[in-house]
Amino acid sequence: EAVLTALRAHLGGHAGRGTAVRREVLGDAHVDRAQARQTPFTARFQDFISRYAWGEIWTDPTLTRRERSLVTLTALVARGHHD
């Protein structure tokens, strides 16, 4: 039962923690625009990205937010995404 509870929390968890980090990094206006453009087709992806990328990866204590931002910027520039 403990494993099932942990799996349900992980796989179906609430995106709140990730949404908070997403807002802190990208700003309220960006997140609000993304949510306003959300459709039934994109809703599951928006939930996934908030839970996994922002809620799991960006809150992992291995790197500070500054270090994680530097790695992200380096990867974007290296791939030619200057804008």
N, C-alpha and C positions, 0 to 999 in steps of 0.2 A: 504494500500500500504506500509506503514511503517513497519508493522508486516511482510509482505511478503519479503520485502527487508532484514530485520533482519534475518529471517529464511534462506533465500538463502545464505546470507553471512556466517551464522553459519554452515549450513549443507554442503555447497559447497565451503566453503572458501579456500583460497590459503594456502598451507602448508608452506609458506616461514618463518613465525615467528617460527613455530615448528621446521623446519629444522635447523634454526639458533641455537636454544637452543640445539637441538640434537647434532649438531656439537660441541658446546661448552662443553657439558657434556661428550660425547663419543669420540670425536676427529674426525677429517676429514677422517682419514684412515678408521675407522670403518664404517662411513656413506657412504663413497665412495664405499667400498666393498659391502655393503648392496644394494646400488643402482645399482652397476654393475651386481649383481646377480638377479636383479629384472626381472620378467617375466610378460607377460600380465596377468597371473593368480594372481600374488602377487602384482601387481601395485596398485590396489585399497586398499589393506591392508597397503602398505607402505604410501600411501597418508593419510589413516585414522590415522595411528599411529603418523605421523608427525603433522597432524592437531589436533587430540584429545589429545593423551598422552603428546606429547611434546609441542604443541601449546596452549592447554587449561590447562592441569593439572600442567605442570612444569612452566608455567608463571603466575599461580594464586598467588596473593600477600599474601595469608593467611600464607604461610610458606616461609621462605627464601630458597634459593637453598641449602644451607648447611643443614638446618633442613630437607628438603625433601630428600636429599641424605642420611642423617642419618636414617630416617624412612625406606627408600628403602633398605639400607644395613642391617638393623635390620631384616626386613622381609625376605630377602634372606638367612641370616645366620640362622634364626629361622626355616626355611624350609629345611635346610641342603644343600643349594646351596653355598658351600664354595669357589668354583672356580669362 
